[in-house]
């Protein structure tokens, strides 16, 4: 789960251009892939492979040499990042856009999924919110909403 949380924190600093301010992924519509992470044990080799395979470009993620933003056709689409430990079939996270992140988390729990502690949470600069859902088989899937979570209400007295 530490790897998934690392992935989520990486998206916090991502954006187009020089990566100084976070910008939301493109509005692709609910139920469609909005962002993804690919993990690797060799960032340079993976950049070369995916660059040649898909003609992707890579932009450094400010503040780390352990990740690069994937850019296709001038649009940021995901992150290539160094794995936290050994690579498995479950490394990497796909983020599916949802209309209501709280309702989606509730539904996921009702149908047998789990939401790890700390999720969902807002991304910086009001660009939306993300959550991680672990399906009944143990595979993580990210949720992304362009709408931030409402401010927390103080407990009733």
C-alpha positions as a printed NumPy array, in Angstrom:
array([[  0.   ,   0.   ,   0.   ],
       [  2.996,   2.302,   0.557],
       [  3.643,   2.212,  -3.209],
       [  0.081,   3.323,  -3.946],
       [  0.355,   6.18 ,  -1.467],
       [  3.647,   7.229,  -3.072],
       [  1.867,   7.252,  -6.423],
       [ -0.877,   9.451,  -5.037],
       [  1.603,  11.934,  -3.612],
       [  3.409,  12.114,  -6.94 ],
       [  0.252,  13.248,  -8.71 ],
       [  0.09 ,  16.169,  -6.285],
       [  3.01 ,  17.878,  -7.98 ],
       [  2.11 ,  17.055, -11.561],
       [  0.912,  19.521, -14.122],
       [  1.675,  20.72 , -17.6  ],
       [  4.684,  22.794, -18.466],
       [  7.43 ,  23.316, -15.905],
       [  5.424,  21.649, -13.106],
       [  5.326,  24.647, -10.815],
       [  1.546,  24.589, -10.334],
       [ -0.686,  21.562, -10.37 ],
       [ -3.309,  21.422, -13.108],
       [ -6.065,  18.842, -13.398],
       [ -5.942,  16.03 , -15.919],
       [ -8.181,  16.555, -18.919],
       [-11.923,  16.116, -18.333],
       [-12.376,  12.733, -19.99 ],
       [-15.839,  12.035, -18.552],
       [-16.986,   9.743, -15.771],
       [-15.995,   6.103, -16.145],
       [-12.997,   6.815, -18.403],
       [ -9.284,   6.655, -17.615],
       [ -8.056,  10.065, -16.43 ],
       [ -4.452,   9.255, -15.366],
       [ -2.149,   6.282, -14.771],
       [  1.142,   5.367, -13.133],
       [  3.668,   2.876, -14.457],
       [  6.274,   1.596, -12.008],
       [  9.783,   0.581, -12.968],
       [ 13.063,  -0.541, -11.456],
       [ 15.046,   1.368, -14.099],
       [ 13.644,   4.796, -14.959],
       [ 16.097,   5.539, -17.79 ],
       [ 15.517,   2.192, -19.515],
       [ 11.738,   2.484, -19.156],
       [ 11.737,   6.026, -20.572],
       [ 13.688,   4.766, -23.584],
       [ 11.361,   1.766, -24.06 ],
       [  8.06 ,   3.654, -23.775],
       [  9.404,   6.63 , -25.699],
       [ 10.239,   4.379, -28.643],
       [  7.097,   2.225, -28.323],
       [  4.505,   5.013, -28.012],
       [  6.484,   8.135, -28.991],
       [  5.965,   9.484, -25.462],
       [  7.997,  12.387, -24.135],
       [  8.99 ,  12.724, -20.475],
       [  9.116,  15.743, -18.194],
       [ 10.984,  15.566, -14.879],
       [  8.839,  15.77 , -11.753],
       [ 10.096,  18.702,  -9.73 ],
       [ 11.782,  17.714,  -6.48 ],
       [ 12.611,  14.097,  -7.357],
       [ 14.759,  12.05 ,  -9.697],
       [ 12.495,   9.039,  -9.075],
       [  9.649,   9.981, -11.449],
       [  8.864,  11.499, -14.818],
       [  5.582,  12.783, -16.158],
       [  4.467,  11.013, -19.355],
       [  3.489,  13.423, -22.144],
       [  1.687,  12.26 , -25.302],
       [  0.936,  14.722, -28.068],
       [  1.745,  17.61 , -25.725],
       [ -0.719,  16.411, -23.045],
       [  0.333,  15.007, -19.655],
       [ -1.276,  11.553, -19.333],
       [  0.486,   9.758, -16.479],
       [  3.599,   9.116, -14.463],
       [  6.537,   6.755, -14.87 ],
       [  8.005,   6.219, -11.419],
       [ 10.587,   4.108,  -9.63 ],
       [  8.99 ,   1.235,  -7.726],
       [  9.079,   1.117,  -3.963],
       [ 10.488,  -2.4  ,  -3.779],
       [ 10.025,  -5.293,  -6.159],
       [  7.737,  -5.003,  -9.189],
       [  4.643,  -7.19 ,  -9.164],
       [  1.65 ,  -7.574, -11.429],
       [ -0.216,  -5.102,  -9.232],
       [  2.241,  -2.196,  -9.417],
       [  0.952,   0.894, -11.131],
       [ -2.393,   2.562, -10.669],
       [ -5.074,   3.555, -13.174],
       [ -7.255,   6.515, -12.155],
       [-10.85 ,   6.407, -13.387],
       [-12.728,   9.707, -13.457],
       [-15.916,   9.761, -11.364],
       [-18.595,  12.403, -10.92 ],
       [-18.92 ,  12.058,  -7.133],
       [-15.899,  10.609,  -5.334],
       [-17.674,  10.177,  -2.   ],
       [-20.583,   8.299,  -3.596],
       [-18.134,   6.146,  -5.584],
       [-16.174,   5.252,  -2.418],
       [-19.415,   4.378,  -0.621],
       [-20.548,   2.18 ,  -3.51 ],
       [-17.148,   0.462,  -3.695],
       [-17.409,  -0.467,  -0.002],
       [-21.009,  -1.689,  -0.439],
       [-19.943,  -4.091,  -3.191],
       [-16.931,  -5.534,  -1.372],
       [-14.09 ,  -3.092,  -1.966],
       [-12.034,  -1.305,   0.657],
       [-10.774,   2.242,   0.906],
       [ -7.32 ,   2.522,   2.545],
       [ -6.962,   4.988,   5.421],
       [ -6.334,   8.555,   4.303],
       [ -8.487,   8.369,   1.165],
       [-10.191,  10.201,  -0.412],
       [ -8.368,  13.496,  -0.198],
       [ -8.205,  16.781,  -2.097],
       [ -5.444,  17.59 ,  -4.521],
       [ -3.755,  20.978,  -4.151],
       [ -4.997,  24.162,  -5.792],
       [ -8.611,  22.92 ,  -5.97 ],
       [ -7.963,  20.64 ,  -8.959],
       [-10.065,  17.794,  -7.593],
       [ -9.872,  14.81 ,  -5.272],
       [ -8.494,  11.284,  -5.474],
       [ -9.171,   8.015,  -3.723],
       [ -7.813,   4.514,  -3.846],
       [-10.172,   1.534,  -3.964],
       [ -8.912,  -1.994,  -3.415],
       [-11.186,  -4.479,  -5.178],
       [-12.24 ,  -7.767,  -3.534],
       [ -9.299,  -9.549,  -5.205],
       [ -6.806,  -7.033,  -3.775],
       [ -6.103,  -4.935,  -6.897],
       [ -5.912,  -1.135,  -6.407],
       [ -7.802,   1.244,  -8.689],
       [ -7.632,   5.007,  -8.363],
       [-10.621,   7.323,  -8.496],
       [-10.304,  10.929,  -9.651],
       [-12.949,  13.636,  -9.364],
       [-12.526,  17.073, -10.84 ],
       [-14.618,  18.359,  -7.911],
       [-12.788,  18.698,  -4.573],
       [-14.277,  17.255,  -1.403],
       [-16.328,  19.751,   0.612],
       [-14.616,  21.278,   3.654],
       [-14.779,  19.091,   6.756],
       [-17.593,  20.016,   9.101],
       [-16.764,  20.397,  12.806],
       [-18.359,  17.713,  14.99 ],
       [-21.805,  18.569,  16.381],
       [-21.861,  19.471,  20.073]])
